[in-house]
Every structure is written in structure tokens, then in C-alpha cells.
């Protein structure tokens, strides 16, 4: 027996797996009692019917989609999954939604669908797209003969006359209206010039909101690259279109007022930007004029340029005169020395003292040994020259 015995924890784990696998998510109707809210934000209560009861846990993160005010001693339809709280081996219903019992199955299905889309991220801010500041072309999905399109056109004419309205007509209530809305929306998304799309209708009964609670419509909205504004007039909880659209307003008129700026605001903006452009241009012109003034100031007058060149030429002339004077002075000194040297070496100078110059065969005879008595020669005196021929023997 000991060989087949299992620990309590293993048995409880097996029971937990068996119960959760067998039941999963369930919808249970009963009277709510023992309601308590923990410091963590989690809500705990007991759901009972006759002699039977089950403990329930409604965790904080699951309460976002629940707008029902819950209280003791009231019947509710509770949607959740069956689980086992292992520390006490208690069967517990982990709650996802709580609906007053009178709301019925349609309300439960809608809330379950909203929770599903919420978990899938369909309502996340990442899918929200910004409306252009000055949209020009607006797409509208609504009934062709309804009041919604006329309301939108009237607001556009008053607030932003240049706007263009492109209607993609669709049924907005009745059987298959959700499919028609999706088709009309997708047709508009093919036109890249459209800035914003409005999906809407006038007021209606709670039952008329069914086409706007379509899962297919929610995906078509977030797949659109053009921002979508939900403008479905109703006083009930938000539709799936409201939650998935980039913007949600209560009426088509409110949608047009959201999208179209007022003429006065536009004119004020235009005047503001014109003022900025004017200031910018004035600043640029002033900077250009200052630059031009600096250029003009930096340009010298012709007489100033001529005066500067004359002054420069005078300096060059003075320098040239100095150089010439110095060269002349050096050459005069050199010439004086040459003259002095010539005077000292003048062959006529000794002749003044009685000396004479004897030349023979074109050469000066300075020594007797070089003199040939048999040849003619010349004698040059201070006052003249005489040629002497040898006497015949």
C-alpha cells in the first residue's frame, strides 16, 4: 500500500487538473453573498443557489471590462473559469465578468467579446491614429437617407467650407448591417486622399447598436491606415466600434465638430503664421541689408584707391632714388680709385721727369739685354715720338 500512496499535494494537483480540464469557462447564475474587497483590489464573494454555493475570486486586472455595480443579496450571472485553490483544496470560480441576471445572454456574449478583443490588444492605444489638423477630405459611412450625413455636411459648411465629404452608404441597422458597414469602410480606405473616416448614425434603441458591436468591424477599424471616428448616438455602454476607433463621440454632429476647425480658428492660425513669416522675412531682409552695408563700407572709393597707389609709388620712388644714389656713390668711389690708380700708372708721368719709352717690334724695351742695335726702334718723349733706323756699317 505504501508503494502506491501519493502525497496530498500530488492528489490535490491531480484534482485541480481534472476539474479545470473538465469544466474550463462556465456561466453560473446565483445570489451574491459575503462580498469583500481586499487591499490589493481583488474582490471575493460567494455565489449561492438553494443549498449549494461556490467561492468566487474577481481579480483586479479582470475588473476593467466590468461596469456592473455589485452588491450582496443580488442575483448575477457570473462568467469565469473553474479552478481549485490548492492550499485549502477549495473549488473556486475565477471571475471574468459579472452581469445582473436580467441582462440576458446577449449582454453576456457582448461582454465576453469585449474581453476577448481587449486581451488581443484591439483596443490598445497603438492602433489610435491622429486626426490631421486641417483635414480636407472626409469619408462617411452611414445611411444615405439618414440625418447623420446631413448633420455632418451642415457642420462642415459652417466650420470649414473647403472640406469635401465622400459618402460610402451603408445600412446601419438590421440583419447583416455589420457586414455592410465593414464593406463601406473598406471601400473608403482605398482612397488615399481621405484624411478621416466617420462611422455613425443618429440615436437609436439598444437593439439598434448590434451592427456596431461586430468583431469583424473592430478588426477592419484597426487595420485602416486612416483614423476612424465612431459617432453612434446611444446612451448604453460603449460599443465595440467606440473602443476600437481612434476617437469616439456621441453623435455625428459631434464628430464633425471634432474634425473640422472653426473658420475663426483657421483665420487666427493663418494670421499667426503670416505674422511669423513676415517677421522671418523682415529679419532675413535686415540681415541681408546689414551684410550689404558691411560690403559697401569695406569697398574703398576710387580717389582713396588712387591716393593709396600714389603713396605706394612715392615710397617706391624714394626707395629707388636711395638705391640709385647708393649705387652712384659706390661707383663714384670706385671710379675715383681707378682714376687715382690710372694717374699713378700713367706712362707719361715719368716722361715729365725726362724719361722716354723705347719700343721695338711693337714691344716696350725695358732692359738693355732685350734691345737689338741692328733693328729700328722708336723713342716716345712727353711731347712726341721719333723713329730711329740703325746705321749701316
C-alpha positions as a printed Julia matrix, in Angstrom:
393×3 Matrix{Float64}:
   0.0     0.0     0.0
   2.85    2.34    0.81
   4.18    1.9    -2.72
   1.02    3.32   -4.31
   0.36    6.12   -1.79
   0.82    9.71   -3.07
   1.4    12.96   -1.16
  -1.6    15.21   -0.54
  -0.11   17.91   -2.8
   0.03   15.46   -5.71
  -3.57   14.38   -5.16
  -4.78   17.98   -4.93
  -2.8    18.86   -8.1
  -4.44   15.93   -9.92
  -7.88   17.02   -8.73
  -7.15   20.6    -9.86
  -6.06   19.46  -13.32
  -9.05   17.14  -13.65
 -11.61   19.78  -12.66
 -10.11   22.61  -14.72
  -9.77   20.31  -17.72
 -13.36   19.11  -17.41
 -15.09   22.48  -16.95
 -12.92   25.37  -18.16
 -15.07   28.52  -18.59
 -18.66   28.46  -17.37
 -21.56   30.89  -16.85
 -23.24   30.49  -13.43
 -26.36   32.15  -12.01
 -26.73   32.69   -8.28
 -27.15   35.08   -5.38
 -24.04   37.04   -4.4
 -23.13   37.0    -0.69
 -20.14   37.56    1.6
 -18.84   40.36   -0.66
 -15.43   41.7     0.38
 -12.74   43.79   -1.31
  -9.12   43.18   -0.35
  -6.43   45.86   -0.03
  -4.92   44.55   -3.27
  -8.1    45.5    -5.16
  -9.24   41.9    -5.64
 -12.89   41.14   -4.86
 -14.01   37.95   -3.15
 -17.58   36.7    -2.7
 -19.77   33.6    -2.57
 -22.32   32.72   -5.2
 -25.13   30.54   -3.86
 -28.34   28.98   -5.07
 -30.51   26.9    -2.73
 -28.2    24.79   -0.53
 -25.29   25.0    -2.98
 -22.57   27.61   -3.09
 -19.2    28.29   -4.69
 -16.47   30.72   -3.69
 -15.52   33.32   -6.32
 -12.44   35.49   -6.87
 -12.68   38.59   -9.08
  -9.11   39.78   -9.59
  -8.31   43.45  -10.14
  -6.96   43.07  -13.67
 -10.26   41.44  -14.75
 -12.42   44.28  -13.43
 -11.63   46.74  -16.3
 -14.41   45.48  -18.56
 -16.96   45.16  -15.74
 -19.16   48.24  -15.25
 -21.73   46.48  -13.09
 -22.06   47.7    -9.53
 -22.21   44.52   -7.45
 -23.77   44.15   -4.05
 -24.82   41.46   -1.59
 -28.1    39.6    -1.83
 -28.49   40.22   -5.59
 -28.71   37.69   -8.4
 -25.96   37.84  -11.0
 -24.77   35.87  -13.97
 -21.07   35.2   -13.39
 -18.76   34.17  -16.21
 -15.4    32.63  -15.37
 -13.31   29.5   -15.22
 -13.44   26.75  -12.62
 -10.24   26.3   -10.64
  -9.03   24.69   -7.39
  -7.34   26.72   -4.65
  -4.69   24.2    -3.68
  -3.8    25.38   -0.13
  -7.37   24.58    1.04
  -8.45   22.27   -1.78
 -11.38   24.61   -2.46
 -13.2    24.77   -5.76
 -13.11   28.44   -6.81
 -14.67   30.32   -9.7
 -12.11   32.77  -11.17
 -14.42   35.54  -12.41
 -14.08   37.34  -15.74
 -17.44   39.11  -15.93
 -20.39   39.83  -13.67
 -23.75   40.75  -15.17
 -27.07   41.37  -13.44
 -29.08   38.27  -14.15
 -31.78   40.2   -16.01
 -29.42   41.36  -18.77
 -29.55   38.04  -20.55
 -27.34   36.08  -22.87
 -26.82   38.82  -25.48
 -25.25   41.11  -22.92
 -23.07   38.27  -21.69
 -21.89   37.47  -25.23
 -21.07   41.13  -25.85
 -19.06   41.44  -22.68
 -17.23   38.2   -23.41
 -16.42   39.52  -26.9
 -15.19   42.83  -25.46
 -12.94   40.97  -23.05
 -11.6    38.81  -25.87
 -10.78   41.83  -28.03
  -9.27   43.63  -25.06
  -6.9    40.73  -24.41
  -5.98   40.61  -28.09
  -4.96   44.28  -27.96
  -7.65   45.51  -30.37
  -8.45   48.45  -28.07
  -4.79   49.36  -27.4
  -3.6    52.93  -27.92
  -1.09   51.73  -30.51
  -3.95   51.47  -33.02
  -5.22   55.01  -32.4
  -4.35   57.42  -35.21
  -4.23   61.2   -35.01
  -6.65   63.38  -36.97
  -4.85   65.9   -39.25
  -5.05   69.5   -38.06
  -6.75   70.66  -41.26
  -8.47   67.64  -42.85
  -9.76   68.29  -46.35
 -11.49   65.11  -47.5
 -13.75   63.22  -45.07
 -15.19   59.76  -45.64
 -18.55   58.93  -44.02
 -20.11   55.5   -43.51
 -23.8    55.88  -42.71
 -27.26   55.56  -44.2
 -27.69   57.55  -47.41
 -31.09   58.89  -46.37
 -30.38   59.32  -42.67
 -29.92   62.51  -40.7
 -26.25   61.75  -39.87
 -24.82   62.71  -43.29
 -26.86   65.93  -43.37
 -25.67   66.89  -39.89
 -22.05   66.35  -40.91
 -22.45   68.39  -44.12
 -24.12   71.27  -42.24
 -21.32   71.45  -39.69
 -18.67   71.28  -42.45
 -20.28   74.19  -44.34
 -20.33   76.35  -41.25
 -16.93   75.5   -39.81
 -14.73   74.54  -42.77
 -16.32   75.22  -46.2
 -13.36   73.89  -48.28
 -13.91   70.38  -46.9
 -15.08   67.61  -49.21
 -17.43   64.87  -47.98
 -17.3    61.4   -49.55
 -20.24   59.17  -48.57
 -19.93   55.39  -48.63
 -23.6    54.43  -47.97
 -24.46   51.51  -45.73
 -27.32   50.11  -43.72
 -26.79   50.96  -40.04
 -29.36   48.6   -38.51
 -31.0    45.28  -39.25
 -29.7    41.95  -40.45
 -26.2    41.93  -41.99
 -25.82   45.64  -41.33
 -22.42   44.93  -39.71
 -21.18   43.36  -42.95
 -22.42   46.34  -44.97
 -20.62   48.75  -42.62
 -17.37   46.81  -42.93
 -17.66   46.76  -46.74
 -18.36   50.51  -46.86
 -15.41   51.21  -44.57
 -13.0    49.12  -46.62
 -14.16   50.85  -49.79
 -13.23   54.24  -48.31
  -9.8    53.04  -47.18
  -8.9    52.53  -50.83
  -8.89   56.32  -51.34
  -5.59   57.64  -50.04
  -6.74   61.27  -50.26
  -9.24   60.72  -47.43
  -7.98   62.2   -44.15
 -10.59   60.9   -41.66
 -13.49   58.43  -41.73
 -16.67   58.84  -39.68
 -18.82   55.78  -38.95
 -22.1    56.8   -37.41
 -25.83   57.1   -37.21
 -28.38   59.11  -35.27
 -29.83   57.98  -31.99
 -31.28   54.51  -31.67
 -32.55   51.84  -29.35
 -30.26   49.44  -27.55
 -31.08   46.73  -30.06
 -30.02   49.02  -32.93
 -26.44   49.03  -31.67
 -25.82   45.41  -32.65
 -24.1    46.19  -36.02
 -21.56   48.36  -34.18
 -20.62   45.51  -31.83
 -19.1    43.4   -34.58
 -15.75   41.68  -34.14
 -15.12   41.96  -37.89
 -15.8    45.7   -37.76
 -13.31   46.1   -34.89
 -10.53   44.47  -36.93
 -11.43   46.49  -40.04
 -11.16   49.7   -37.99
  -7.69   48.98  -36.58
  -6.47   47.75  -39.97
  -7.42   51.07  -41.57
  -4.47   53.43  -42.06
  -6.96   56.32  -41.94
  -8.18   57.42  -38.47
 -11.76   56.34  -37.75
 -14.21   58.32  -35.6
 -17.11   56.44  -34.02
 -20.26   58.59  -33.93
 -23.08   56.29  -32.91
 -25.79   58.03  -30.92
 -26.7    55.91  -27.89
 -26.91   56.03  -24.13
 -25.82   52.48  -23.4
 -22.34   51.2   -22.64
 -19.6    51.81  -25.2
 -19.9    49.75  -28.38
 -17.02   47.74  -29.78
 -16.75   50.39  -32.5
 -16.31   53.08  -29.81
 -13.5    51.11  -28.18
 -11.63   50.22  -31.39
 -11.95   53.59  -33.18
  -9.27   56.27  -32.91
 -11.9    58.67  -31.49
 -15.38   58.17  -30.07
 -18.07   60.87  -29.82
 -21.8    60.6   -29.04
 -23.23   61.98  -32.34
 -22.33   62.63  -35.99
 -22.57   66.38  -35.27
 -20.01   66.0   -32.5
 -17.78   64.05  -34.9
 -17.89   66.86  -37.47
 -17.15   69.43  -34.75
 -14.2    67.32  -33.61
 -12.77   67.03  -37.12
 -13.41   70.43  -38.67
 -11.73   73.51  -37.19
 -13.78   76.69  -36.96
 -13.24   79.33  -39.64
 -12.29   81.84  -36.96
  -9.69   79.5   -35.53
  -8.29   78.82  -39.0
  -8.1    82.53  -39.81
  -6.39   83.21  -36.48
  -3.89   80.45  -37.24
  -3.32   81.83  -40.75
  -2.78   85.35  -39.39
  -0.42   83.97  -36.77
   1.63   82.08  -39.35
   1.59   85.07  -41.71
   2.94   87.18  -38.87
   5.67   84.63  -38.25
   6.52   84.55  -41.97
   6.54   88.35  -42.09
   8.84   88.54  -39.08
  11.09   85.91  -40.58
  11.28   87.68  -43.93
  11.85   91.04  -42.26
  14.64   89.53  -40.2
  16.21   87.99  -43.31
  15.97   91.28  -45.21
  17.52   93.21  -42.32
  20.37   90.72  -42.07
  20.93   90.96  -45.82
  20.92   94.77  -45.69
  23.43   94.74  -42.84
  25.63   92.4   -44.84
  25.32   94.68  -47.88
  26.18   97.73  -45.75
  29.28   95.99  -44.47
  30.28   95.14  -48.04
  29.74   98.75  -49.15
  31.75  100.05  -46.2
  34.54   97.64  -46.98
  34.73   98.87  -50.62
  37.22  101.82  -50.98
  36.45  104.95  -53.01
  38.37  105.39  -56.31
  40.12  108.54  -55.08
  41.17  106.66  -51.95
  42.48  103.78  -54.03
  44.4   106.23  -56.34
  45.77  108.08  -53.32
  46.98  104.83  -51.8
  48.63  103.81  -55.08
  50.31  107.24  -55.43
  51.57  106.98  -51.88
  52.86  103.49  -52.62
  54.56  104.73  -55.82
  56.17  107.63  -53.94
  57.55  105.19  -51.4
  58.88  103.05  -54.24
  60.44  106.11  -55.92
  62.07  107.18  -52.69
  63.42  103.71  -52.23
  64.59  103.63  -55.86
  66.3   107.04  -55.5
  68.03  105.8   -52.38
  69.19  102.7   -54.18
  70.39  104.69  -57.24
  72.17  107.2   -55.03
  73.88  104.42  -53.15
  74.91  102.72  -56.43
  76.19  106.02  -57.85
  78.1   106.75  -54.67
  79.73  103.34  -54.71
  80.6   103.69  -58.43
  81.99  107.22  -57.95
  84.23  105.94  -55.19
  85.28  103.06  -57.4
  85.91  105.47  -60.32
  87.97  107.76  -58.11
  90.11  104.84  -57.08
  90.52  103.85  -60.74
  91.44  107.37  -61.71
  93.95  107.53  -58.89
  95.35  104.19  -59.99
  95.5   105.35  -63.63
  97.25  108.52  -62.61
  99.82  106.56  -60.65
 100.33  104.1   -63.51
 100.27  106.71  -66.34
 103.34  106.03  -68.52
 103.58  109.72  -69.31
 104.18  110.63  -65.7
 107.88  109.53  -65.76
 108.29  111.3   -69.08
 107.71  114.59  -67.34
 110.91  113.84  -65.46
 112.94  113.22  -68.65
 112.31  109.53  -69.16
 111.41  108.16  -72.6
 109.69  104.97  -73.82
 111.55  102.71  -76.25
 109.53  100.26  -78.32
 110.93   97.72  -80.74
 108.97   95.21  -82.73
 105.78   96.54  -81.12
 107.09   95.77  -77.65
 108.33   98.04  -74.88
 112.02   97.53  -74.22
 112.62   97.79  -70.51
 116.06   96.11  -70.35
 119.22   96.59  -72.38
 119.61   92.89  -72.89
 116.4    92.93  -74.92
 117.5    95.79  -77.17
 118.78   94.93  -80.67
 121.05   97.54  -82.07
 120.67   96.32  -85.65
 116.9    96.84  -85.72
 114.9   100.01  -85.93
 113.11  101.27  -82.84
 111.04  104.23  -81.65
 111.5   106.64  -78.79
 108.49  108.29  -77.27
 109.0   111.53  -75.32
 106.48  113.55  -73.4
 105.86  115.71  -76.39
 106.15  113.24  -79.23
 107.66  110.14  -80.84
 110.6   109.61  -83.18
 111.63  106.55  -85.16
 115.29  105.65  -85.45
 116.74  103.37  -88.04
 120.13  101.65  -87.49
 123.17  102.96  -89.39
 124.7   100.77  -91.96
 128.24   99.66  -91.03
